[in-house]
């Protein structure tokens, strides 16, 4: 515990060093340039204080409630989205709208005077994004002007991730406001992309939003696609929407069959499954985390241990790595402080409790300190071999990378015991009765352990509606019946089925009710101590499917063929067996 406290203190210092310098030297610009100690705007000459919004909830997570309250006050007093600037719909949704929603829920629990003041600001922002969704297919434009709508001559080509990463934020806002416009737009976009998948269950990289034709037909788990699959799973977990899980399950089969090569995941043609170049994308390192969420921990462990060999070799995950040559991919040599591998490590530790993941986190913290610390913050690595730095610190470093590290080193943190789902920018959204498509969950908002509601405030349900259900309803929530399978292990106990809870109570599996898993020294999987019980598929129906079709609720990982070539990395930190 003393070692963990030292690591937590180090993360807190790194966050405050960076955030305080942003507020002093860059605010109200969007981001800090940590080498020159100046500010920059992300999308044009004007910004909207992006880092303040994106990093706000991290202040609450690291326990600085006073600074969190001050940040919320500053957002309310000084932030406006009435800016004549063209912004990315994707980035503005996940960073700004997601940040406002997470800050709202945390403020309900932590700020006595707070009474939903962030919600009108979130609505104003969403209203400015909505014009992008007015297309023939429902898939949004990639860019919108916050004051004028879709720019004249805007391209009709959008990425799968850009069009399919809105379900969480837009649906939560709809449920809070009682206005279904946002949820309807998000759902239409997601379904439009998924129904255009190939026969292999894969979506492409870019799509024409007017014709619905794929213009870039490479499928993968990295750039331009990654969070599309992530949000199918998280929409199910947050909203109880089993149709999203059914869509993911169908795609998961194709991912595991055609994209997984050894412990890695590669890009392949969405129609033929033929792999092109053996380039592993750093963005695909989020995939083990998604696998943990759906219970496929064995596959997640295998990939995470392989990925961490890259960190041990370079002190960061390069944007692209050639698995055939063992060299950096040209033009993708840098590490821009991305959080994806930290997120996966956090989920794996949450699921297994294995200290090897604390060791991986300590590796990452050490590298950030020794390689990336700059005069006013932490700077991206331009080239992981030369370790030349770039005058850049994206807001996600404070919103995600440091947040996940802090939570990783805080096994007893109150947030690790609350039912919530992180959006793809690391913003925690609580599982609320208000948001469920079926039975409600018995949680309203975040509360510290033993914390009483603020005077005059009620926590019995969003907008005063009492939560329905309880443990039984919570365990069975969902839009349709789900398979009565027993997960090998899951990151969130609240998402176990009633039958699984009963099995655990009866002592199935090991002493914790979980079957054991072992990895060899090289990271290869050995025979598990117990095979997962077979199950009868449920009746979850994805859009465009007839009722009665089966839905495999255990999705799979991203991979890429892997002979990690000459000199390809140090051994994984864990030698021998890993037991969840």
N, C-alpha and C positions, 0 to 999 in steps of 0.2 A: 504493500500500500504506500510505503514511503517513496518507492521508486515511481509509482504511478503518479503520486502527488507532484514529484519533481517534473515529470513529463507534462502534467496538466499546467503547472506553473509556467513551463517553457512555452506552451501553446498560448496561454493567456498573454504572456509578454510579447510574443510574435504578433498576435492579433492587435494589441493596443499600440505597439510600435507602428504598425502599418496603418491602422485605422486613424489614430490620432494625427499622423502625418498627412493622411488624406484630408482630414477635416481642416488642418492648419494650412496646408500648402496647395491643395487641389480643389476643395469644395468651393463653389457649387458645380464645378466640372464633373464629368461622369467618373473618371478614373484618375488614379495617381500614377505619375511617371517616377518610379522610385530611385532612379539613378540621378536624374536632373532635378528631382524634388519639385516638380511642377505638375500641372493638371492637363487633362485632355478630354475631349468629348468623343464618344464612340461613333456616333452616326453622322455628325456634321458639326457646323460651327456652334450650334446650341445644344445643350444637354438638359437633363432633368435630375441631376444628383444621383446617378445610378448606384454608385457604391454605397451611399448612405442608405438607400432603400434595400439594396441587396444584402448588406451586412448587418442590418438592424437586428434581425432575430438572433444572430450569433451572439450579440451582447447578452441577451437573455439566457442563452444556452450556457455560456461560460460563467454565468452567475452575477454579472454586473447589472443588477436591476436598475440602479440609478442612471447609469449611462444609457440603458435601453429606454427608460422613460424620457430622458433628454432627447434621444434620437427620434422617438415617436413625436414628441412635441415639435421638434424642428421640421419633421416631414409635414406635419399638419400646418405649420405656420409658413413654410417657405417653398414647398415643392408644388409645381404646377406642370401639367402635361399639355397646356395650351401653347405648344411650341411648334413653329413652322420648320419641321425637320422630318426627313424621311428615315424611318426606323425599321429594323427587322421585326416582323410580327412575332417570330419565334423567340428571339432574345428578349424582347420587351414583355412578352407574356410570361416566360419562365422566371425572369429576373425581377421585373418591376411588379407585375400583377401578383405573381407568386409570393414575392417579398412582402407586399402589402397585406395579403391574406394571412400569411403566417404571423406577421406582426400583430394583426388584429386579434387573432386567437390568443396569442401570448399576452397581449395587453389586457384582454379580458380577465386573465388570471393574476396579473402582476401589478397593474396600475389601478389604484382605487378610483380615480376620477374618470377613467376611460369608459365611454358609452358609445362605442361603434363609430367613432369619428373617422376612422380610416376607410370605412365601407363606401361612403360617397366618392372618395378619391379613387378607390379601386373601380367603382362603377364608371366614373368619368374616363378612366384609362381604357377599360374594356369597350366602352362606346366608341372610342376613337380607333380601336382595332377592328371593330365589327365590319366596316365597309370592305375590308379585305376579303371577307367570306362571301361576298355577293358575286359568285361566279357560276358558270353553267354546271360544273361538277360539284360545287360546294367546297372543294379544296381551295384554301385561301391563297391570295397573292403573297409573295414573300416579303413585300415592302408596303408600308402605308405611311402617309404623311399625317402626323398627329393633329394637324389643324385642317388639312384640305382633303383627306381621304386618299384613295389610290392615286399615285402620281400618273400624269399623262405619259403614255408610252411604256408603262411598266411591263416587264416581261411576264409572259404567261407560263413560264417554267418555274416550278417550285419543287423543293426536295420533299421526300417522304417524311423526314423528321419535322421539317418546317410546317407541313400541313397536318401532321398527326400527333402533335405534342401540345394539345390544348384542352383535353378532356378534364383534367383535374381542376385547373384554375377556373375555367369557364363554368363547369358544373357546380363547383363549390359556390361561386358567386351567384349563379342562378338560384341555388337552394337557399342562400342567405337572403336574397332579395325577393324570392317568390316570383321571379321573372325568367321564363324558360327560354328566352331568345339566345342567351349565351350557350346554354347547354345544347340547344337544338343545332346551333351552328357548329359547335365542336363535334357533336355526334355525327352530323352529316359529313363533315370532313373526314373523320376517322373511318367511317363505313365506306365512303367513296374510295379511299385508298385501298382498304382491305379487299373490297369486292373486285378490285382490278389486279389482285395478286395473280401470279402464274399458277399453272397446274401443280407446281412443286410446292405451293404455299408461300412463295417468296414475293416480296414487293421490290420494286426497282429503286434506283437512286433519285431520279428526277422525273417529273410528270408534267405534261401539258394540261393546265387546269381548265382549258377551254374544250379540248377534244377528249381528254382522259387517256391519251396515249403516253406510254412511257418513252421518254426521250433519252434516258440513260438507263440501260437495262441490267447493270451490275447490281446484284443483291449482296448484302453484307450486314455486319453489325457495327460498322464504324461510321465515318463521316456521312452525313446526310440521311442516315437511316436509323441509327441507334435508338433514340428515344421513342420512335414510333412503337417498337415492340415493348419497350419499358412501360409505356403508358397503357397498353392493353392489360398488363398484369396489375398495375397500380390502380387503374380505374376499377377493377374488380375488388381489390382490397379496400379501397377508400369508399366506394359507392355501393358495394354489394352487387355489382353488375356482372352476372355470370356470362352474359353474351360476349363481353370483352375477353373473359378468360377462355371461352370457347374459340374465339378468333385466334388468340395467342396459341392455344394448344395445337390448332391445325398448322399454323406457321412454324411452330416449334419442331414438328416432325421434319419439315423441310430443312430447317436450319441445321438440325443435328445430322441429317443425312448428307447434305450437299455442302455445307459451309465448314463443318468441323473436320479438322485435319490434325489428328493427334490431340494435343492439349490446346491447340490454337484454332482460331476461326479466320477464314479468308473470304475474299469476295469471289463470287461466281456469277455466271450468267443466270438470270432469274428464270429462264425457260429451259435451258439445257442442264444447268448445274455444273457446267464446265468452269473450273478455276482458271483465272487468268494469271496474274502475277502473284507470287507468294509473299505478299506484303501484309504484315500485321499492323493494323491501325491502333494507335493508342486509345482512341475513343471506344474501342471494343472492350477495354478493360472494365467497363461497367457491368459486363455480362455475368460474371460470377455472382455479383450481388443480386441480379434478377433471378438467377437460378436458385439462390438461397430462398428468395421469397416464394418460389413455387415448390420448394422442397427437394430440388435435385442437388443436394449438397455435395455428393461425390464428384459430380462433374465440375462443380464450382471450385472445389479444393484442387482438383487436377490443374485447371486452367490458372488459378491464382498462384499456385506454386511455380508454374512455368513463367507467368508474367513477371513474378518478382525476381527471377534471374536477370531480367533486363534492368530492373532497378539496381540490383547489386552490381551489375557491370558498369552502368552509366551514371548512377545517381539521379535518375529520372527516366521516365518512359518516353523514348523518342516518338514523335508523331507518326513515323513510319519506319518499320524494321523489316529488312529482307531476310526471310527465314531460310532461303536457299544459300545465300552468300554469307550470311551472318554479319551483314553491314547495314549501315543506316541507309534509308531510302533517300535518294537525292531530292532536295527541296523539302524534306520532312525530318530534318536532323534535330529539331529543337524540342524542349519540354517547357510549355508555357504555364507551368504550375497547376496543371489539370488535377481534378479531384477524383476521377473515375476509379482508379485503383484503390484509393483510400476508402471510398465508399464500399467497394467490394470487401475489403479487409474488415471494415466495421461490421457489415452484415454477417460475415463468416464468424467473427468473434462473438457477435450477438447470438448466433445459432449454436455454436459449438463450445464456447468458453475456452477454446484451446489457446494457451499463452503464445503459441507460435505467431499468432496474428498481432499480439502486442509487440513482438520482436520485429515484425515487418513494419509496424507503425513507427517504432523507434528508429529503424533504418531510414525511413522517409523523413522523419523530423531531423535526424542528423545531417542528411543530405541538404535539406532546405537551409539549415543553419550554415553549413560549411561552403555551399556553392552559391546560394541564391540571395543571401542577405546583402542589401544595398544600403546606401546612405539614408534613405527615407522609407524603406519598405523591403519587399522581396521581389526580385526581378526575374523574369522568365529567362530560361537558358536558350540561347540562340542555337547552340550546337552542343549536344551532350558529350561529344568527344573532346572538343577544345574547351568547353565550359565557358565560352564567351557569353556574356549576359546581354540582354535586350532591355531597353528602357520601357518596360511594360509590366503592369501588375493588374491583370483582369480582375473585375469585381468578384468573380467566382472563387478566387483564392480565399477571400474572407468569408464568403457566403457558404462555401462547401469544404474546401480542402482543410482549413483549420477547424471548422465545425466538426467534421467527421473524425479528425484526429483527437479533438478534445473528448468527444463521446466515446471513442475507442478506448481512451485511457481512463474512462469514468464508468466502470462496470455497474456501479450502483446509482448512476445518474437517474433522476426522476423521469427524464424523457425516455430512457430505455425501458421503462416499465409502463409507459402510456401507449394505448393503441393509436397509432398515427402512421401516416405515409409521407415520405419525403417526395417533393416534386423533383424534377430532373436538375434543378438548381439548388437542391439541398434545403428547400423550405418545408418545414414540417406542417402538415395539415392533419388535424385530429379526426378520428373516425367518429362522426356524430350521428345520432338518430335521425337528424334532419336530412342527412345526405344519403340515407340508405334507400335502396330500391325494394328492400324486403323488410325483415324485422330490424328494429333499431338496435344500435349498440348502446350500452349503458354508460356512455361517457359524453359529457358535454364539451369540456374544454380542458386545456392543460391546467393541472394543479400541482404545486409542490406537495410532497408527502406531508400529511397532517395539516396542510394549509387550509384555513377557513376562507370561504368566499369573502370578498371585500364588503364592508358595510353597505347595506342597501342593494347589494347585487345578488342575483339568483343564479345558481349553476345547475338548475334541474333540467335544463333543455334549451336549445337555441330558440330565441324569441319567446321564451317562456313555455315552450311545449315540453311536457315531461317526457323523458326517454321511455321507450317501450321495451319490453323484452327482459333483459337480464342475461345471465350466462347462457341459458338454453337458446334463447332467441339469437343471441350474439353468435353462438357456435353454428347455428343453422342459417344465418342470414344469407341472402342471395336472391337473385331474380328467378332462379329455377333450381331444380334438384341437382346436386353435385354428386360425383361418385363417392361411395363409402370406402375410399382407400385410406390406408394408414401411411402418412408421410414418414419418411425416414427421420426427418427432423425439419423443423420450420423456424424461421427467424422470429415469427410473431405467434406467441401462444394463443392470442385472442382469435386467431384465424383457424384453429383446429376444429375439426368437425366433432360433433357430440360423440360419435362412435370412437374417434381417436382418443378423446379424453377418457372414455370408459376403458379403452385398452390400456392406457397408461396407468389408470387407477388399479387395474388388475395385474399390473407388473409385467406387461409384455416388453420384450427387448432387454436392455441391460438395466442396471439399478436405477437409472434415470428414466426408464421407459423408452429408451432410444437404442436402436441397434448400433453396434460398433462398426467403425470403418477404419481401415488401416491403409497407410500409404507406405510404399517402399522408400528407400533412401533416395532413389532417383525420381520420386514423385509419382511413380506408376501405382495404380490401384491394385491392392491385393484383395482376396475374396472377403467380402463383408461377412461379419459374424452372423447376420440374419438377413434373409432375402425379404424384400418388401412384399407384403401380401397382395395377391391379385385382387382385382375389384371389378365390380360391374359398373360400366360407364353410366353417368347420369344423363339427363335429358336437356342439358343446356344447348340452346339453339343459336348458332351464329346467324347474322343477317344473310339472307339469301339461301338458308338451309331449311329443309323441311323438318318438322318436329320428329323426334325419334332418333335422329342421328347421334352418334356417340361423340363425346368430347373428352379427350384426354386432358385431365387437369394437371398433368405433371410435365410442364414444358422443359426445354433443353437449352444447352449452352452455345456460345460462339467459339469457333475454333479455327485453326489454320494449321496446315501441315507442318510438322515440326521436326526437322532435324536441326536443332539450334546450332548449327555450324560451329566451326573452329573457334575456340576461345569464347564460346558463347555465354558464359556467365558462371558466376560462382555457384556452388551448391546452395540449395535452399537452406534457410536458417534452421529448419527442423530436420534433424537426422533421425530416421527411424519412424516410429508409428505416430499417427495423429488420431486421437480418439475424441470424437465429439463429446 
